[in-house]
Amino acid sequence: MTQMRVPLSAPDITEAEIEAVVNVLRTPQLSLGPKLEAFERATADYAGASHAVAVNSGTSGLHLCIRCLGIGEGDEVIVPSFTFIAAANVVRMERAVPVFVDIDPATLNLDPDKVEAAITPRTRAILVVHTFGRPAAMARLLPIAKRHGLRVIEDACEAIGAEVRGQKAGSLGDAGVFAFYPNKQITTGEGGMIVTNDAGLAAMARALRNQGRGNAGHWLEHTVVGYNYRLSEVHCALGLEQLRRVDSILRRRAEVASWYDECLRGNTDLILPELQIPDGKISWFVYVVRLRERFQLEDRDAIVQTLREQGIGCGRYFAPVHLQPAYRDLPKPNDPLTVTEQAGQRSIALPFFNKISLADVREVCERLQDAIREISV
């Protein structure tokens, strides 16, 4: 296996974070302690939400949102197919039905017109994904949800710090979820966070994450059937320190995105992500380019393989969920997901992390363009 000289992603851990973790290990309380409360309060304040509930992954957070909103068997939830599969999996975990809707070709987020056309009497919610850290069209999606009496869950797992008209992503719907896997903007190793202004939803999520225990009950008294979705004090200490410098991290990642844009701007074979968006702010999770229409799936895969053989990490973001083997048992979407499938065939995520150097970015861009030229011969 080729050693990646320039990895696709890498966490950014400082001595302050190492010290915070070690300090927790010197205490007798490794779970459900003061670091959990501090991390939750700091995240709620950062997101502009009243409540935050720490969990062991973004997936767990999304699952609890579905459960807490009472979405169950036979209910429909509108989701994009151009996303990480967890967004659809959590719907199926409650025996509800994910209804896949196509995306906007410019933003790669849910197309509001397609969303409204997909609503039926069984639709209960819209699960909005802020893809790659670019905020979705909330100014259009929220009114659609209100007109039809639908709940809105924001999958902001890739979008901590993104903004829509001055409000943080995750704080605009009924609930939002952040994720802290090592490839995210900030990390806890594994972990996630629900943010919401709904006190009842937050209380239910806290009970469900802790085996269904209520706040006032005995350790062996369970008010509901729950899960072990807890996040340890060690993870929370790491997350708290990472959150303290999230703004500088996001500035750095925006700078890296601008380096890529400068190096690739003149290449007519590529569609580049926009650096600036109207009425909002991107939280750069990954830097994803798309090949133009004349390229096929096998061309994209050959380019990715060439880069990997040269020690440059890259990813094929995203394989559409509705085409995954695990989803073959679901009915095909009513409307063809043309943009989703095209994006899935032509997208390439390039190395993107806080400490990548300008020299590495330039090399990645040179190698990418060489690989494209080889395909084009």
RAWO-V678682 format. One record per backbone hydrogen bond with DSSP energy under -0.5 kcal/mol. NH is the residue of the N-H (numbers start at 1). CO is the residue of the C=O. If there is no record, write none. Layout:
nh=[NH,NH]
co=[CO,CO]
This chain:
nh=[5,5,6,7,13,18,19,20,21,22,23,24,25,26,26,27,30,32,37,38,39,40,41,42,43,44,45,46,47,48,49,51,53,55,56,58,61,62,63,64,65,66,67,68,69,70,71,74,75,76,77,78,79,81,83,87,88,89,90,91,92,93,94,94,95,96,97,98,99,100,101,104,108,111,112,114,115,116,117,118,118,119,119,123,124,125,126,127,128,128,129,130,130,131,133,134,135,138,140,141,142,144,145,146,147,148,149,149,150,151,153,154,155,155,156,156,159,162,163,164,165,167,169,171,174,175,176,177,178,179,180,182,184,188,189,190,192,193,194,195,196,199,202,203,204,205,206,207,208,209,210,210,211,211,212,213,213,217,221,223,224,226,227,229,229,233,234,236,237,238,239,240,241,242,243,244,245,245,246,249,250,251,252,253,254,255,256,257,258,259,260,261,262,263,264,265,267,268,270,271,272,280,281,283,284,285,285,286,287,288,289,290,291,292,295,300,301,302,303,304,305,306,307,308,309,310,310,311,312,313,313,315,317,320,321,323,324,327,328,330,338,341,342,343,344,345,346,346,347,348,349,350,350,352,356,361,362,363,364,365,366,367,368,369,370,371,372,373,374,375,376,377,377]
co=[3,311,311,5,11,14,15,16,17,18,19,20,21,22,23,24,28,231,33,34,35,36,37,38,39,40,41,42,43,44,44,196,194,192,229,191,57,58,59,60,61,62,63,64,65,67,66,95,72,122,97,125,99,101,81,84,85,85,86,88,88,89,90,91,92,91,75,96,77,98,79,109,104,102,110,111,111,112,113,114,115,115,116,120,76,76,151,78,126,153,127,128,155,129,130,131,133,136,137,137,138,140,141,142,143,144,145,146,145,124,126,175,128,153,154,177,156,159,281,167,279,164,162,168,152,152,195,154,193,157,191,189,181,180,180,188,55,178,53,176,51,197,198,199,200,201,202,203,204,205,206,207,208,227,207,207,210,214,218,212,212,224,208,209,227,30,30,232,233,234,235,236,237,238,239,240,241,242,243,245,246,247,248,249,250,251,252,253,254,255,256,257,258,259,260,261,264,266,267,290,270,277,163,133,282,132,283,132,350,286,348,271,346,269,292,296,297,298,299,300,301,302,303,304,305,306,307,308,307,6,311,349,315,318,81,320,321,324,325,327,336,337,338,339,340,341,342,343,343,289,315,287,348,8,353,357,358,359,360,361,362,363,364,365,366,367,368,369,370,371,372,373,374]
